[in-house]
Amino acid sequence: MMGRFSVSSLVVAILCLVTREFVCKGETQLVICLEYDREALIDLKRGLKDPEDRLSSWSGSNCCQWRGIACENSTGAVIGIDLHNPYPLNFADSTSRYGYWNLSGDIRPSLLKLKSLRHLDLSFNKFQSIPVPKFFGSLKSLQYLNLSNAGFSGAIPSNLGNLSNLQYLDVSSGSLTADDLEWMAGLGSLKHLEMNQVDLSMIGSNWLQILNKLPFLTDLHLSGCGLSGSISSLDYVNFTSLAVIAIGGNNFNSKFPVWLVNISSLVSIDISSSSLYGRVPLGLSQLPNLKYLDLSMNNDLTASCFQLFRGNWKKIEFLELGSNKLHGKLPAPLENFAI
């Protein structure tokens, strides 16, 4: 839950662009979409399988009134497409039909005709056995791209690195892979990166150095990705705005990443179940904004509770250090936390 703190303002800022109406002189005025964009959306619909008829509103002349579509106030250009499944099966009542609101089929390159498209969300659908379309890397205006758990499979196309305006990227999925992350160097505007469960076991040991080149990154989620190799040191720390790092469930076999104590913006750290060893740095207690810390199930992390917890820990709300080699007694104010 802590992973959503710093990204909430980003999502709100992007979604402020995703609106169908605007107020002028005290009156709500209807935005009329561009015919060229309407035709592109109609072609997109033709390629989709929609068993629950979610796109029934996609008819008529004004696509700005269609479900999941947002338009620019001043021009009527389509700037947002939100087709995420609002009722994915694992969140739905087992007796409800809503678990089956999955879109599938083909995603046609008519999307490329939407020159102003900034927001695209296809998450929690069922595009089974098709790869992430390579032409997504040509949607140059995109600021938000969410393909998480959408059924795509295979390698994530490296030309997503062409999306220099992208601020939010979520491709979390157990059926996607990546052989390297070099392409991410082109995502200079990226603030939120989520790749949970993506198979990254083949990317080598330089992934951290690559992501460190993203100066505006605030949220990093790479849990359960098969990552390995040392994360204990960085020559310099460039992502000094990092608020959330969630990289648990990997196999680093590494000393604790001491460079984290130099990132004062950190709110949440989860490096649980990741084969870390060595001393937990005392500097963690001095992080002024840290609320969530989970280093559990690493087995070989060591610390003296007396030394570690005599620090400030001013804002800590969740603390989990179980299944490690900690010794000593917690100070009274922290007795209710798990170690």
Contacts in CASP RR format, 6 or more apart in sequence:
PFRMAT RR
TARGET T0000
AUTHOR 0000-0000-0000
METHOD contacts of the structure
MODEL  1
MMGRFSVSSLVVAILCLVTREFVCKGETQLVICLEYDREALIDLKRGLKD
PEDRLSSWSGSNCCQWRGIACENSTGAVIGIDLHNPYPLNFADSTSRYGY
WNLSGDIRPSLLKLKSLRHLDLSFNKFQSIPVPKFFGSLKSLQYLNLSNA
GFSGAIPSNLGNLSNLQYLDVSSGSLTADDLEWMAGLGSLKHLEMNQVDL
SMIGSNWLQILNKLPFLTDLHLSGCGLSGSISSLDYVNFTSLAVIAIGGN
NFNSKFPVWLVNISSLVSIDISSSSLYGRVPLGLSQLPNLKYLDLSMNND
LTASCFQLFRGNWKKIEFLELGSNKLHGKLPAPLENFAI
2 244 0 8 1.000
2 267 0 8 1.000
2 268 0 8 1.000
2 270 0 8 1.000
2 291 0 8 1.000
2 292 0 8 1.000
2 318 0 8 1.000
3 219 0 8 1.000
3 221 0 8 1.000
3 244 0 8 1.000
3 246 0 8 1.000
3 267 0 8 1.000
3 268 0 8 1.000
3 292 0 8 1.000
5 243 0 8 1.000
5 244 0 8 1.000
5 267 0 8 1.000
5 268 0 8 1.000
5 291 0 8 1.000
6 218 0 8 1.000
6 219 0 8 1.000
6 243 0 8 1.000
6 244 0 8 1.000
6 267 0 8 1.000
7 168 0 8 1.000
7 191 0 8 1.000
7 192 0 8 1.000
7 218 0 8 1.000
7 219 0 8 1.000
7 244 0 8 1.000
10 167 0 8 1.000
10 168 0 8 1.000
10 191 0 8 1.000
10 192 0 8 1.000
10 218 0 8 1.000
11 144 0 8 1.000
11 168 0 8 1.000
14 118 0 8 1.000
14 119 0 8 1.000
14 143 0 8 1.000
14 144 0 8 1.000
14 167 0 8 1.000
14 168 0 8 1.000
15 119 0 8 1.000
17 70 0 8 1.000
17 72 0 8 1.000
17 79 0 8 1.000
17 80 0 8 1.000
17 118 0 8 1.000
17 119 0 8 1.000
17 143 0 8 1.000
18 70 0 8 1.000
18 79 0 8 1.000
18 80 0 8 1.000
18 82 0 8 1.000
18 118 0 8 1.000
18 119 0 8 1.000
19 70 0 8 1.000
19 71 0 8 1.000
19 73 0 8 1.000
20 31 0 8 1.000
20 64 0 8 1.000
20 65 0 8 1.000
20 69 0 8 1.000
20 70 0 8 1.000
20 71 0 8 1.000
21 28 0 8 1.000
21 29 0 8 1.000
21 30 0 8 1.000
21 31 0 8 1.000
21 73 0 8 1.000
22 28 0 8 1.000
22 29 0 8 1.000
22 31 0 8 1.000
22 73 0 8 1.000
23 29 0 8 1.000
30 62 0 8 1.000
30 64 0 8 1.000
30 65 0 8 1.000
31 64 0 8 1.000
31 71 0 8 1.000
31 72 0 8 1.000
31 73 0 8 1.000
31 76 0 8 1.000
32 62 0 8 1.000
32 64 0 8 1.000
32 76 0 8 1.000
33 62 0 8 1.000
33 63 0 8 1.000
33 64 0 8 1.000
33 69 0 8 1.000
33 71 0 8 1.000
33 76 0 8 1.000
33 77 0 8 1.000
33 78 0 8 1.000
34 75 0 8 1.000
34 76 0 8 1.000
34 77 0 8 1.000
34 78 0 8 1.000
35 61 0 8 1.000
36 113 0 8 1.000
37 63 0 8 1.000
37 76 0 8 1.000
37 77 0 8 1.000
37 78 0 8 1.000
37 113 0 8 1.000
37 114 0 8 1.000
38 61 0 8 1.000
38 62 0 8 1.000
38 63 0 8 1.000
39 110 0 8 1.000
39 113 0 8 1.000
40 78 0 8 1.000
40 110 0 8 1.000
40 111 0 8 1.000
40 113 0 8 1.000
40 114 0 8 1.000
41 58 0 8 1.000
41 63 0 8 1.000
41 66 0 8 1.000
41 69 0 8 1.000
41 78 0 8 1.000
41 81 0 8 1.000
41 110 0 8 1.000
41 114 0 8 1.000
42 58 0 8 1.000
43 108 0 8 1.000
43 110 0 8 1.000
44 107 0 8 1.000
44 108 0 8 1.000
44 110 0 8 1.000
44 111 0 8 1.000
45 55 0 8 1.000
45 58 0 8 1.000
46 108 0 8 1.000
47 105 0 8 1.000
47 106 0 8 1.000
47 107 0 8 1.000
47 108 0 8 1.000
48 55 0 8 1.000
48 103 0 8 1.000
48 104 0 8 1.000
48 105 0 8 1.000
48 106 0 8 1.000
48 107 0 8 1.000
49 103 0 8 1.000
49 104 0 8 1.000
49 105 0 8 1.000
50 103 0 8 1.000
51 100 0 8 1.000
51 102 0 8 1.000
52 97 0 8 1.000
52 100 0 8 1.000
52 101 0 8 1.000
54 67 0 8 1.000
54 83 0 8 1.000
54 101 0 8 1.000
54 103 0 8 1.000
55 66 0 8 1.000
55 67 0 8 1.000
56 67 0 8 1.000
57 65 0 8 1.000
57 66 0 8 1.000
57 67 0 8 1.000
58 66 0 8 1.000
58 67 0 8 1.000
63 69 0 8 1.000
63 71 0 8 1.000
63 78 0 8 1.000
64 70 0 8 1.000
64 71 0 8 1.000
64 76 0 8 1.000
64 78 0 8 1.000
68 80 0 8 1.000
68 81 0 8 1.000
68 82 0 8 1.000
68 83 0 8 1.000
69 78 0 8 1.000
69 80 0 8 1.000
69 81 0 8 1.000
70 78 0 8 1.000
70 79 0 8 1.000
70 80 0 8 1.000
70 81 0 8 1.000
70 82 0 8 1.000
70 119 0 8 1.000
71 77 0 8 1.000
71 78 0 8 1.000
71 79 0 8 1.000
71 80 0 8 1.000
72 78 0 8 1.000
72 79 0 8 1.000
72 116 0 8 1.000
75 116 0 8 1.000
77 114 0 8 1.000
77 115 0 8 1.000
77 116 0 8 1.000
78 114 0 8 1.000
78 116 0 8 1.000
78 117 0 8 1.000
79 116 0 8 1.000
79 117 0 8 1.000
79 118 0 8 1.000
79 119 0 8 1.000
79 141 0 8 1.000
80 117 0 8 1.000
80 118 0 8 1.000
80 119 0 8 1.000
80 120 0 8 1.000
81 111 0 8 1.000
81 114 0 8 1.000
81 117 0 8 1.000
81 119 0 8 1.000
81 120 0 8 1.000
81 121 0 8 1.000
82 119 0 8 1.000
82 121 0 8 1.000
83 103 0 8 1.000
83 121 0 8 1.000
83 122 0 8 1.000
83 125 0 8 1.000
84 121 0 8 1.000
84 122 0 8 1.000
84 123 0 8 1.000
84 124 0 8 1.000
84 125 0 8 1.000
84 146 0 8 1.000
85 99 0 8 1.000
85 101 0 8 1.000
85 102 0 8 1.000
85 103 0 8 1.000
85 123 0 8 1.000
85 124 0 8 1.000
85 125 0 8 1.000
86 98 0 8 1.000
86 101 0 8 1.000
87 96 0 8 1.000
87 98 0 8 1.000
87 99 0 8 1.000
87 101 0 8 1.000
88 99 0 8 1.000
88 124 0 8 1.000
88 149 0 8 1.000
89 99 0 8 1.000
89 100 0 8 1.000
92 98 0 8 1.000
92 99 0 8 1.000
102 124 0 8 1.000
102 125 0 8 1.000
102 126 0 8 1.000
103 122 0 8 1.000
103 125 0 8 1.000
103 126 0 8 1.000
103 127 0 8 1.000
104 125 0 8 1.000
104 126 0 8 1.000
104 127 0 8 1.000
104 128 0 8 1.000
105 127 0 8 1.000
105 130 0 8 1.000
106 130 0 8 1.000
107 122 0 8 1.000
107 127 0 8 1.000
107 130 0 8 1.000
107 133 0 8 1.000
109 133 0 8 1.000
109 135 0 8 1.000
111 117 0 8 1.000
111 120 0 8 1.000
111 135 0 8 1.000
111 136 0 8 1.000
111 139 0 8 1.000
112 135 0 8 1.000
112 138 0 8 1.000
112 139 0 8 1.000
114 139 0 8 1.000
115 141 0 8 1.000
116 141 0 8 1.000
117 139 0 8 1.000
117 141 0 8 1.000
117 142 0 8 1.000
118 141 0 8 1.000
118 142 0 8 1.000
118 143 0 8 1.000
118 144 0 8 1.000
118 165 0 8 1.000
119 142 0 8 1.000
119 143 0 8 1.000
119 144 0 8 1.000
120 136 0 8 1.000
120 139 0 8 1.000
120 142 0 8 1.000
120 144 0 8 1.000
120 145 0 8 1.000
120 146 0 8 1.000
121 144 0 8 1.000
121 145 0 8 1.000
121 146 0 8 1.000
122 146 0 8 1.000
122 147 0 8 1.000
122 150 0 8 1.000
123 146 0 8 1.000
123 147 0 8 1.000
123 148 0 8 1.000
123 149 0 8 1.000
123 150 0 8 1.000
123 170 0 8 1.000
124 148 0 8 1.000
124 149 0 8 1.000
124 150 0 8 1.000
125 150 0 8 1.000
125 151 0 8 1.000
126 150 0 8 1.000
126 151 0 8 1.000
127 150 0 8 1.000
127 151 0 8 1.000
127 152 0 8 1.000
128 151 0 8 1.000
128 153 0 8 1.000
129 153 0 8 1.000
130 152 0 8 1.000
130 153 0 8 1.000
131 152 0 8 1.000
131 153 0 8 1.000
131 154 0 8 1.000
131 155 0 8 1.000
131 157 0 8 1.000
132 147 0 8 1.000
132 152 0 8 1.000
132 154 0 8 1.000
132 156 0 8 1.000
132 157 0 8 1.000
132 160 0 8 1.000
132 171 0 8 1.000
132 176 0 8 1.000
133 157 0 8 1.000
134 157 0 8 1.000
134 159 0 8 1.000
136 142 0 8 1.000
136 145 0 8 1.000
136 157 0 8 1.000
136 159 0 8 1.000
136 160 0 8 1.000
137 157 0 8 1.000
137 159 0 8 1.000
137 160 0 8 1.000
137 161 0 8 1.000
137 162 0 8 1.000
137 163 0 8 1.000
138 159 0 8 1.000
138 162 0 8 1.000
139 145 0 8 1.000
139 163 0 8 1.000
140 162 0 8 1.000
140 163 0 8 1.000
140 164 0 8 1.000
140 165 0 8 1.000
141 165 0 8 1.000
142 163 0 8 1.000
142 165 0 8 1.000
142 166 0 8 1.000
143 165 0 8 1.000
143 166 0 8 1.000
143 167 0 8 1.000
143 168 0 8 1.000
143 189 0 8 1.000
144 166 0 8 1.000
144 167 0 8 1.000
144 168 0 8 1.000
145 160 0 8 1.000
145 163 0 8 1.000
145 166 0 8 1.000
145 168 0 8 1.000
145 169 0 8 1.000
145 170 0 8 1.000
146 168 0 8 1.000
146 169 0 8 1.000
146 170 0 8 1.000
147 170 0 8 1.000
147 171 0 8 1.000
147 173 0 8 1.000
148 170 0 8 1.000
148 171 0 8 1.000
148 172 0 8 1.000
148 173 0 8 1.000
148 194 0 8 1.000
148 196 0 8 1.000
149 172 0 8 1.000
149 173 0 8 1.000
150 173 0 8 1.000
151 173 0 8 1.000
151 175 0 8 1.000
152 173 0 8 1.000
152 175 0 8 1.000
152 176 0 8 1.000
153 175 0 8 1.000
153 176 0 8 1.000
154 175 0 8 1.000
154 176 0 8 1.000
154 177 0 8 1.000
155 176 0 8 1.000
155 177 0 8 1.000
155 178 0 8 1.000
155 179 0 8 1.000
156 171 0 8 1.000
156 176 0 8 1.000
156 177 0 8 1.000
156 178 0 8 1.000
156 198 0 8 1.000
158 180 0 8 1.000
158 182 0 8 1.000
158 183 0 8 1.000
159 183 0 8 1.000
160 166 0 8 1.000
160 169 0 8 1.000
160 183 0 8 1.000
160 187 0 8 1.000
161 183 0 8 1.000
161 184 0 8 1.000
161 185 0 8 1.000
161 186 0 8 1.000
161 187 0 8 1.000
162 186 0 8 1.000
163 169 0 8 1.000
163 187 0 8 1.000
164 186 0 8 1.000
164 187 0 8 1.000
164 188 0 8 1.000
164 189 0 8 1.000
165 189 0 8 1.000
166 187 0 8 1.000
166 189 0 8 1.000
166 190 0 8 1.000
167 189 0 8 1.000
167 190 0 8 1.000
167 191 0 8 1.000
167 192 0 8 1.000
167 216 0 8 1.000
168 190 0 8 1.000
168 191 0 8 1.000
168 192 0 8 1.000
169 187 0 8 1.000
169 190 0 8 1.000
169 192 0 8 1.000
169 193 0 8 1.000
169 194 0 8 1.000
170 192 0 8 1.000
170 193 0 8 1.000
170 194 0 8 1.000
170 195 0 8 1.000
171 194 0 8 1.000
171 195 0 8 1.000
171 198 0 8 1.000
172 194 0 8 1.000
172 195 0 8 1.000
172 196 0 8 1.000
172 197 0 8 1.000
172 198 0 8 1.000
172 221 0 8 1.000
173 197 0 8 1.000
173 198 0 8 1.000
174 197 0 8 1.000
174 198 0 8 1.000
174 199 0 8 1.000
176 198 0 8 1.000
176 199 0 8 1.000
177 198 0 8 1.000
177 199 0 8 1.000
177 200 0 8 1.000
177 202 0 8 1.000
178 195 0 8 1.000
178 198 0 8 1.000
178 199 0 8 1.000
178 200 0 8 1.000
178 202 0 8 1.000
178 203 0 8 1.000
179 202 0 8 1.000
179 203 0 8 1.000
180 202 0 8 1.000
180 203 0 8 1.000
180 204 0 8 1.000
181 200 0 8 1.000
181 203 0 8 1.000
181 207 0 8 1.000
181 210 0 8 1.000
181 211 0 8 1.000
182 210 0 8 1.000
184 190 0 8 1.000
184 193 0 8 1.000
184 210 0 8 1.000
184 211 0 8 1.000
184 214 0 8 1.000
185 210 0 8 1.000
185 213 0 8 1.000
187 214 0 8 1.000
188 214 0 8 1.000
188 215 0 8 1.000
188 216 0 8 1.000
189 216 0 8 1.000
190 214 0 8 1.000
190 216 0 8 1.000
190 217 0 8 1.000
191 216 0 8 1.000
191 217 0 8 1.000
191 218 0 8 1.000
191 219 0 8 1.000
192 217 0 8 1.000
192 218 0 8 1.000
192 219 0 8 1.000
193 211 0 8 1.000
193 214 0 8 1.000
193 217 0 8 1.000
193 219 0 8 1.000
193 220 0 8 1.000
193 221 0 8 1.000
193 222 0 8 1.000
194 219 0 8 1.000
194 221 0 8 1.000
195 221 0 8 1.000
195 222 0 8 1.000
195 225 0 8 1.000
196 221 0 8 1.000
196 222 0 8 1.000
196 223 0 8 1.000
196 224 0 8 1.000
196 225 0 8 1.000
196 246 0 8 1.000
197 223 0 8 1.000
197 224 0 8 1.000
197 225 0 8 1.000
198 222 0 8 1.000
198 225 0 8 1.000
199 225 0 8 1.000
199 226 0 8 1.000
200 207 0 8 1.000
200 222 0 8 1.000
200 225 0 8 1.000
200 226 0 8 1.000
200 227 0 8 1.000
201 225 0 8 1.000
201 226 0 8 1.000
201 227 0 8 1.000
201 228 0 8 1.000
203 227 0 8 1.000
204 228 0 8 1.000
204 229 0 8 1.000
205 228 0 8 1.000
205 229 0 8 1.000
205 230 0 8 1.000
207 227 0 8 1.000
208 231 0 8 1.000
208 234 0 8 1.000
209 234 0 8 1.000
211 217 0 8 1.000
211 220 0 8 1.000
211 239 0 8 1.000
212 234 0 8 1.000
212 236 0 8 1.000
212 237 0 8 1.000
212 238 0 8 1.000
212 239 0 8 1.000
213 238 0 8 1.000
214 238 0 8 1.000
214 239 0 8 1.000
215 238 0 8 1.000
215 239 0 8 1.000
215 240 0 8 1.000
215 241 0 8 1.000
216 239 0 8 1.000
216 241 0 8 1.000
217 239 0 8 1.000
217 241 0 8 1.000
217 242 0 8 1.000
218 241 0 8 1.000
218 242 0 8 1.000
218 243 0 8 1.000
218 244 0 8 1.000
218 265 0 8 1.000
219 242 0 8 1.000
219 243 0 8 1.000
219 244 0 8 1.000
220 239 0 8 1.000
220 242 0 8 1.000
220 244 0 8 1.000
220 245 0 8 1.000
220 246 0 8 1.000
220 247 0 8 1.000
221 244 0 8 1.000
221 246 0 8 1.000
221 247 0 8 1.000
222 246 0 8 1.000
222 247 0 8 1.000
222 248 0 8 1.000
222 250 0 8 1.000
223 246 0 8 1.000
223 247 0 8 1.000
223 248 0 8 1.000
223 249 0 8 1.000
223 250 0 8 1.000
223 270 0 8 1.000
224 248 0 8 1.000
224 249 0 8 1.000
224 250 0 8 1.000
225 247 0 8 1.000
225 250 0 8 1.000
226 249 0 8 1.000
226 250 0 8 1.000
226 251 0 8 1.000
227 247 0 8 1.000
227 250 0 8 1.000
227 251 0 8 1.000
227 252 0 8 1.000
228 250 0 8 1.000
228 251 0 8 1.000
228 252 0 8 1.000
228 253 0 8 1.000
229 252 0 8 1.000
229 253 0 8 1.000
229 254 0 8 1.000
230 252 0 8 1.000
230 253 0 8 1.000
230 254 0 8 1.000
230 255 0 8 1.000
231 247 0 8 1.000
231 252 0 8 1.000
231 254 0 8 1.000
231 257 0 8 1.000
232 254 0 8 1.000
232 255 0 8 1.000
232 256 0 8 1.000
232 257 0 8 1.000
232 258 0 8 1.000
233 257 0 8 1.000
233 258 0 8 1.000
233 259 0 8 1.000
234 257 0 8 1.000
234 259 0 8 1.000
237 259 0 8 1.000
237 262 0 8 1.000
237 263 0 8 1.000
239 263 0 8 1.000
240 263 0 8 1.000
240 265 0 8 1.000
241 265 0 8 1.000
242 263 0 8 1.000
242 265 0 8 1.000
242 266 0 8 1.000
243 265 0 8 1.000
243 266 0 8 1.000
243 267 0 8 1.000
243 268 0 8 1.000
243 289 0 8 1.000
244 266 0 8 1.000
244 267 0 8 1.000
244 268 0 8 1.000
245 260 0 8 1.000
245 266 0 8 1.000
245 268 0 8 1.000
245 269 0 8 1.000
245 270 0 8 1.000
245 271 0 8 1.000
246 268 0 8 1.000
246 270 0 8 1.000
247 270 0 8 1.000
247 271 0 8 1.000
247 274 0 8 1.000
248 270 0 8 1.000
248 271 0 8 1.000
248 272 0 8 1.000
248 273 0 8 1.000
248 274 0 8 1.000
249 272 0 8 1.000
249 273 0 8 1.000
249 274 0 8 1.000
250 273 0 8 1.000
250 274 0 8 1.000
250 275 0 8 1.000
251 274 0 8 1.000
251 275 0 8 1.000
252 274 0 8 1.000
252 275 0 8 1.000
252 276 0 8 1.000
253 275 0 8 1.000
253 277 0 8 1.000
254 275 0 8 1.000
254 276 0 8 1.000
254 277 0 8 1.000
255 276 0 8 1.000
255 277 0 8 1.000
255 278 0 8 1.000
256 276 0 8 1.000
256 277 0 8 1.000
256 278 0 8 1.000
256 279 0 8 1.000
256 280 0 8 1.000
256 281 0 8 1.000
256 301 0 8 1.000
257 271 0 8 1.000
258 281 0 8 1.000
260 266 0 8 1.000
260 269 0 8 1.000
260 281 0 8 1.000
260 284 0 8 1.000
261 281 0 8 1.000
261 283 0 8 1.000
261 284 0 8 1.000
261 286 0 8 1.000
261 287 0 8 1.000
263 287 0 8 1.000
264 287 0 8 1.000
264 288 0 8 1.000
264 289 0 8 1.000
265 289 0 8 1.000
266 287 0 8 1.000
266 289 0 8 1.000
266 290 0 8 1.000
267 289 0 8 1.000
267 290 0 8 1.000
267 291 0 8 1.000
267 292 0 8 1.000
268 290 0 8 1.000
268 291 0 8 1.000
268 292 0 8 1.000
268 293 0 8 1.000
269 284 0 8 1.000
269 290 0 8 1.000
269 292 0 8 1.000
269 293 0 8 1.000
269 294 0 8 1.000
269 295 0 8 1.000
270 292 0 8 1.000
270 293 0 8 1.000
270 294 0 8 1.000
271 294 0 8 1.000
271 295 0 8 1.000
271 298 0 8 1.000
272 294 0 8 1.000
272 295 0 8 1.000
272 296 0 8 1.000
272 297 0 8 1.000
272 298 0 8 1.000
272 320 0 8 1.000
273 296 0 8 1.000
273 297 0 8 1.000
273 298 0 8 1.000
274 298 0 8 1.000
275 298 0 8 1.000
275 299 0 8 1.000
275 300 0 8 1.000
276 295 0 8 1.000
276 298 0 8 1.000
276 300 0 8 1.000
276 301 0 8 1.000
277 298 0 8 1.000
277 299 0 8 1.000
277 300 0 8 1.000
277 301 0 8 1.000
278 300 0 8 1.000
278 301 0 8 1.000
278 302 0 8 1.000
279 301 0 8 1.000
279 302 0 8 1.000
279 303 0 8 1.000
280 295 0 8 1.000
280 301 0 8 1.000
280 302 0 8 1.000
280 303 0 8 1.000
280 308 0 8 1.000
280 321 0 8 1.000
280 324 0 8 1.000
280 326 0 8 1.000
282 307 0 8 1.000
282 308 0 8 1.000
282 311 0 8 1.000
284 290 0 8 1.000
284 293 0 8 1.000
284 308 0 8 1.000
285 308 0 8 1.000
285 309 0 8 1.000
285 310 0 8 1.000
285 311 0 8 1.000
285 312 0 8 1.000
285 313 0 8 1.000
286 311 0 8 1.000
286 312 0 8 1.000
288 312 0 8 1.000
288 314 0 8 1.000
288 315 0 8 1.000
289 315 0 8 1.000
290 313 0 8 1.000
290 315 0 8 1.000
290 316 0 8 1.000
291 315 0 8 1.000
291 316 0 8 1.000
291 317 0 8 1.000
291 318 0 8 1.000
292 316 0 8 1.000
292 317 0 8 1.000
292 318 0 8 1.000
293 316 0 8 1.000
293 318 0 8 1.000
293 319 0 8 1.000
293 320 0 8 1.000
293 321 0 8 1.000
294 318 0 8 1.000
294 320 0 8 1.000
295 301 0 8 1.000
295 320 0 8 1.000
295 321 0 8 1.000
295 322 0 8 1.000
295 324 0 8 1.000
296 320 0 8 1.000
296 321 0 8 1.000
296 322 0 8 1.000
296 323 0 8 1.000
296 324 0 8 1.000
296 338 0 8 1.000
297 322 0 8 1.000
297 323 0 8 1.000
297 324 0 8 1.000
298 323 0 8 1.000
298 324 0 8 1.000
299 323 0 8 1.000
299 324 0 8 1.000
299 325 0 8 1.000
300 324 0 8 1.000
300 325 0 8 1.000
301 321 0 8 1.000
301 324 0 8 1.000
301 325 0 8 1.000
301 326 0 8 1.000
302 324 0 8 1.000
302 325 0 8 1.000
302 326 0 8 1.000
302 327 0 8 1.000
303 321 0 8 1.000
303 324 0 8 1.000
303 325 0 8 1.000
303 326 0 8 1.000
303 327 0 8 1.000
304 326 0 8 1.000
304 327 0 8 1.000
304 328 0 8 1.000
305 326 0 8 1.000
305 327 0 8 1.000
305 328 0 8 1.000
305 329 0 8 1.000
305 330 0 8 1.000
305 331 0 8 1.000
305 339 0 8 1.000
306 328 0 8 1.000
306 329 0 8 1.000
306 331 0 8 1.000
308 326 0 8 1.000
309 330 0 8 1.000
309 331 0 8 1.000
309 334 0 8 1.000
310 331 0 8 1.000
313 319 0 8 1.000
313 334 0 8 1.000
316 334 0 8 1.000
316 337 0 8 1.000
318 337 0 8 1.000
319 334 0 8 1.000
319 337 0 8 1.000
319 338 0 8 1.000
319 339 0 8 1.000
320 337 0 8 1.000
320 338 0 8 1.000
320 339 0 8 1.000
321 338 0 8 1.000
321 339 0 8 1.000
322 338 0 8 1.000
322 339 0 8 1.000
324 339 0 8 1.000
326 339 0 8 1.000
330 337 0 8 1.000
330 339 0 8 1.000
END
